[in-house]
């Protein structure tokens, strides 16, 4: 049994070596034929001008801001919304963003108009950065905090 296996393995190894030798000589001959074909074509071909692919525009990134409404100006065009951060910091930073007709305002799960925005309301503002301005996409008015008055 062992003799049978060793003879079979040796035959397989010899066959594998023969295939590698034949394959290697085939690759060399095909590479030589390709190089002779390229030697015949010594005339430089005209390069085509590089065609620029149109730039794929990335969709604008929407950011979230948690803050308080400072001022709403619905008379100005474009309408503006000034808001400040809820974080307690020494400096008072106020951001101003443009409201568009597509701006959606939610309050209590219902869609309300931009007229529902009032000074001092806590809001989540979803905005996108454009060139030098902030464009407000969506505003979610947060419900006021309810303080329990339950006494014992």
C-alpha positions as CSV (number, residue, x, y, z in Angstrom):
1,X,0.0,0.0,0.0
2,X,2.8,2.4,0.9
3,X,4.6,1.6,-2.3
4,X,1.5,2.4,-4.3
5,X,1.1,5.8,-2.6
6,X,4.8,6.8,-3.1
7,X,4.6,5.9,-6.8
8,X,1.4,7.9,-7.2
9,X,2.8,10.9,-5.4
10,X,6.0,10.8,-7.4
11,X,4.0,10.6,-10.7
12,X,2.0,13.6,-9.6
13,X,5.1,15.6,-8.7
14,X,6.7,14.8,-12.0
15,X,3.5,15.8,-13.9
16,X,3.4,19.1,-11.9
17,X,7.1,19.9,-12.7
18,X,6.5,19.1,-16.4
19,X,3.5,21.5,-16.5
20,X,5.5,24.2,-14.8
21,X,8.3,23.8,-17.3
22,X,6.0,23.8,-20.3
23,X,4.0,26.8,-18.9
24,X,7.2,28.8,-18.3
25,X,8.5,28.2,-21.8
26,X,5.1,29.2,-23.2
27,X,5.1,32.4,-21.3
28,X,8.6,33.3,-22.5
29,X,7.8,32.6,-26.1
30,X,4.5,34.6,-25.9
31,X,6.4,37.5,-24.2
32,X,9.0,37.4,-27.0
33,X,6.4,37.5,-29.7
34,X,4.7,40.5,-28.0
35,X,8.0,42.3,-27.8
36,X,8.7,41.7,-31.5
37,X,5.3,43.0,-32.3
38,X,6.0,46.2,-30.3
39,X,9.4,46.6,-32.0
40,X,7.7,46.7,-35.4
41,X,5.4,49.5,-34.3
42,X,8.1,52.1,-33.5
43,X,5.8,55.0,-34.7
44,X,4.6,56.9,-31.7
45,X,0.9,57.1,-31.5
46,X,-0.9,60.3,-31.0
47,X,-2.1,60.7,-27.4
48,X,-5.7,61.6,-27.0
49,X,-6.3,64.6,-24.8
50,X,-7.3,63.6,-21.3
51,X,-11.0,63.8,-20.9
52,X,-12.0,65.3,-17.5
53,X,-14.8,63.5,-15.8
54,X,-17.5,65.8,-14.4
55,X,-17.0,66.4,-10.7
56,X,-19.4,64.4,-8.7
57,X,-21.1,66.7,-6.2
58,X,-21.3,65.3,-2.7
59,X,-24.6,65.9,-1.0
60,X,-24.3,68.6,1.7
61,X,-23.7,67.4,5.2
62,X,-26.4,68.2,7.7
63,X,-25.3,69.2,11.2
64,X,-27.2,69.3,14.4
65,X,-27.1,72.2,16.9
66,X,-28.8,72.2,20.3
67,X,-29.6,75.8,21.4
68,X,-32.0,78.6,22.2
69,X,-33.6,81.0,19.8
70,X,-32.2,84.5,20.1
71,X,-34.0,86.3,17.3
72,X,-36.2,85.5,14.4
73,X,-36.5,88.0,11.5
74,X,-39.2,86.9,9.1
75,X,-39.4,90.3,7.4
76,X,-35.9,90.2,6.0
77,X,-35.1,88.3,2.8
78,X,-33.8,85.7,3.3
79,X,-35.4,85.2,6.6
80,X,-32.9,84.8,9.4
81,X,-32.7,82.9,12.7
82,X,-30.2,83.8,15.4
83,X,-29.5,81.1,18.0
84,X,-27.0,80.5,20.7
85,X,-25.7,77.4,22.4
86,X,-27.1,75.9,25.5
87,X,-23.7,75.1,26.8
88,X,-22.7,77.3,29.7
89,X,-19.6,79.2,28.5
90,X,-18.1,82.5,29.3
91,X,-18.4,83.8,25.8
92,X,-21.8,84.3,24.3
93,X,-21.7,82.9,20.8
94,X,-24.6,83.6,18.5
95,X,-25.0,81.9,15.2
96,X,-27.2,83.2,12.4
97,X,-28.7,81.0,9.7
98,X,-31.0,81.6,6.7
99,X,-34.5,80.2,6.8
100,X,-35.8,79.2,3.4
101,X,-39.3,78.3,2.3
102,X,-38.3,74.6,2.4
103,X,-37.3,74.9,6.1
104,X,-39.5,72.6,8.2
105,X,-40.4,73.5,11.8
106,X,-41.7,70.8,14.1
107,X,-43.4,71.2,17.5
108,X,-44.8,68.4,19.5
109,X,-44.5,66.0,16.5
110,X,-46.6,68.2,14.2
111,X,-45.3,70.4,11.4
112,X,-45.9,74.1,12.2
113,X,-44.7,77.2,10.2
114,X,-41.7,79.4,10.9
115,X,-44.0,81.8,12.6
116,X,-44.1,79.4,15.6
117,X,-40.5,80.3,16.4
118,X,-40.2,82.6,19.4
119,X,-37.3,84.1,21.3
120,X,-36.1,81.9,24.2
121,X,-37.4,78.6,22.9
122,X,-35.1,75.6,23.2
123,X,-34.6,74.0,19.8
124,X,-32.7,71.4,17.8
125,X,-31.5,73.1,14.6
126,X,-30.5,71.0,11.6
127,X,-28.4,73.1,9.2
128,X,-26.0,72.9,6.3
129,X,-23.0,75.0,5.7
130,X,-22.9,76.8,2.4
131,X,-20.1,79.1,1.3
132,X,-20.2,81.6,4.2
133,X,-23.6,81.1,5.6
134,X,-25.6,78.5,7.5
135,X,-28.8,77.3,5.8
136,X,-31.4,76.0,8.3
137,X,-33.0,72.9,6.9
138,X,-35.2,71.8,9.9
139,X,-36.0,73.1,13.3
140,X,-37.5,71.0,16.1
141,X,-39.0,73.0,19.0
142,X,-38.4,71.2,22.3
143,X,-41.2,71.1,24.8
144,X,-40.6,73.1,27.9
145,X,-39.3,71.2,30.9
146,X,-42.1,70.2,33.3
147,X,-41.2,70.5,36.9
148,X,-43.2,68.3,39.2
149,X,-44.9,70.2,42.0
150,X,-45.8,67.2,43.9
151,X,-45.2,67.7,47.7
152,X,-45.5,65.2,50.5
